[in-house]
Amino acid sequence: MKEFKISIHKPYDFKTVLAFLKRHEAFGIEKVSEDCYLRYVPADDGYRVIKVMMSEFDDALSVLCQVDDLEKIKHLFDTIHNPKTLPKPTGVRVIGCYDPFEVAVSIILGQLISVVGATKKLAQLIKEFGRPLKDEIYHFPPPTKLIDAPLETLGITKTKASAIRSLALTSYHDKIFLEDDFSKARERLLCIKGIGPWTSEMIMMRCFKDRDAFAKNDLFIQKAIKENLVDEKLWMSNRAYLTHYIWNKGLA
């Protein structure tokens, strides 16, 4: 494990990024505080810890990890983004993922329920089907573990359970998360029964780095656009950032 500095373009609203990750925290896998992100990763001796904080001079992220983790951390914290490319240069970032399958499953679980309810269901899934590493630290179940899993026992709908199993099958056999064509990836997601436009756009935004992914049927986004609080046209090609801009500013 080494400490690395990952450069960022200012402004960078690190506290808001952490607040988002805290709301969507994966039980036993992530631990998020007001100033630090921890992630537990399987290792030969049980697990190792990835730690992310803002550097002392607020000009970079300070990351304790292995070299192989760096690209995933850059994606998770959207460190490549330059705010000057947006209509309103702000510290907004599009939170990505460390493990795309994990996040995609959490998004499916979050369909039509509150964030709190979704994180509780995610915790149930991790405890039931994940691999314990030590005490209350877990490894998220891989696709092979969920392909035939009786997910209905978690108290979720048959539609959600079926969608997760289908995504696991597609992820394992077709390696969907390696798809670099956004149109094809979106089409393949929408072919899975139980994954509609909102879910597919959220997955495209967080798991595929699609800067223009935009869940236009999200109630908060619909309200902000209907009331002319934002101009969608100004954000074309960057509408994933518009999504977080609306959420962060409480425009809805």
N, C-alpha and C positions, 0 to 999 in steps of 0.2 A: 504494500500500500504506500502510495506517495501523495504528496500534496501538490495540486496543480492550480494555476490561475487561468481562468477562462475569461477572456476579454469580453466586454459588453459595450454596446452603444448607449450612451445616456440620452434621455432619462430612462431608468430601468426601475419599475415599481416592484421591488423584490417582496415587500410586505404583502402586496395584493396577490402576487403569484403564490406565496406561501399560504395565504388565507384560502385561496382556491384549492390548493393541494390538501389543506387541512380538512376542508369540507368533504373532500372526496377520498380521504385517507383509507388505504387498504389495510384492514386489521392484520397485525402480525407481520406486515411486510414493510410498512412505512410508519414513520413517527415524525409529525410535523409540529414545530413550535412557532413562536412569533418571529424568530430570527434564524431558525435552522431546520434543514430537511435531512432526515436519516432514512436510509433504506437498507434492509437486511437482505443479503444475497447469499445463496448456498455456497459453501466452501468445504474443503476436505475435512476440516475440524468442526464442522457444523454450519457456521455462517461468518461472513465478514460484514462490515458496516461501511456504507458510503455516506459521507457527510458533506453537505453543501451549505455554505454561508456566504454572506457578502463580505468582500475583502475589507480590510481596515480603512482603505482610502475610497471605498465605494466606486471603484473603477473596474472591478472584475469580480467574478465569483471565485471563492476559495473552495476547492473541492478535494476531499480526501478519498481516493479511489485507486483502482488499477487503470492502466493505460487503456485497456479494452472497454472500460466504462465511459470514456470521455465523450464519444459521439452520442451515446444514449443520453448523457446528462445535458449535452448541448441541445439536443432535441427536446428533452423534457422542459428545460428552462428557456427555450427559444433565444439562445444567446447570439445567433447570427443576425437577427432582425435589426434593421436600422430605422429608428422612428422617423427619420426625415423622409421616408418613402410614403408616409401616410398624410392624409389631408390635415389632420391635427396631430402633430408630433407629441405623443404622450409616452408615459412609461408602460403602456399596455403591452402585454405579451400574450401570445397564444400558447397556452400550456400544452405540451406534447405528452410523451409517454416514455417510460423506460422499457416496458414490456407491452407491445401493442395488443396482444391477445388478452392480457389482463384488463387493460383499459376498455377494450371493445366489449368484453363480457360485462364490465361494470356499467357501461352505457346502456346495454340491453336491459340490465336489471333496473335501470333508472327510468325506463319508459313509463310515463303517466303516473309516477309517484314522486314524493318529495326527495330531496337530496338525502335527508336524514334516513328516510325509509330505505333508500337505495343502498346506502353505506351499511345499514344493518343487514340487509339481504346479502351483500357482498361478504360481510364478516361471517355469516352463516355458511356461505358457500366455501369460503377459505377453510373454516374449521372442519367442515364435513368432508371436503374432497382434497384439500391441500395437504402438503407434507410437513409435519411438525419438525422444526430444526432444533428448538430448545425452548422450554417453557412456553410462552405465548408468542413465539416467533415461527413463522411459516414460510414455505415456498408455495407460490401460487400453482394450482393444479395445471399441468400442461394439457394441450388439446387432447392427447390420448386418454387422459383421465376423465374427460367430460363427454367424449363422443357417445358413450352409452350410459352416462350417469343418470340416476333417477332424480333429476333436479326438482321435480314436482314436490318432493318431500320437504323442500325449503319453504313451501307455501307460496310459490309463484305460479303464474298461469301456465297452462300447457303451451300456449303460444310462445311465451318467453323461454320456457325450458327447451322447446323444440328449436327455437332460433339459436340458442347457445350451443346445443348439440350439433346443429348444422354448421355453425361457424367453426366449431372445433374440428369437424370433419374436413371442411374446406381449408382450414388453416393447416391441418396436418398433411392432407394429400396434395392440395393445389398450391400451398404456400402463398396464400392470398396477400399476406403482409409484405411480401417481397415484390409485389406488383408496383411498378413505377409509372404506369399510365393511369392517371386519375380517372379518366372516363371509364376505362375497363374495370378498375377497382370499384368504382361506384356502381356500375352495372352488375358486377358480381355480388356485391353486398345486397342490392335490391332484389336479386334473384332468390335470396334466402327468405322463406316465409317467416314473417314476424319482424323483419327489418324494413321499416318504411323510410320515407324521406328524412324525417327528423333524426332518426337513429343513424342512417347512413351518413348524413352530413356531419354529425358529431364525431363519428368514427373517422371520417375523412379529415376532419380538422385536427383531431388529437393524435391519430395513429399514422396518417399518411403525409403529414406536413403540407396539406393543401391550403395554401394561403387564402384561397377564395371560397373555401367550403362555407356554406351559409344555410343554416336551418331557418328558412324564411317563415315556416309555419310555427316556429317557437312563439309562444304567447307574448313574451316580453319584447321580442324583436318586432312582431306584428304591431304591437301597441306603439312602440317608438316610431315606426315608419308611418303608421296611420296618423299619428298626431304631429307629423313633420318635425320630430325632434332631431332626426338625422336625415341626411341625404344619401341614400344608398348609391346613387350614381357616382358620387365622389370617391367611393371606396371600392369601386369595381377592381377586381383582381386582388383585393385585400380585405374581402368581406369577413374572413375569419377574425380579423382584428376589429372590425366593426362590431361583431358579436360580443367580444370581450369588452369593447368600449361601452356598449349599451349596458351590459351586466355591471361593469365596474362603476359607471357613473350613476347607476340607478335611474336611468332615463325612463324605464318602464314603471 
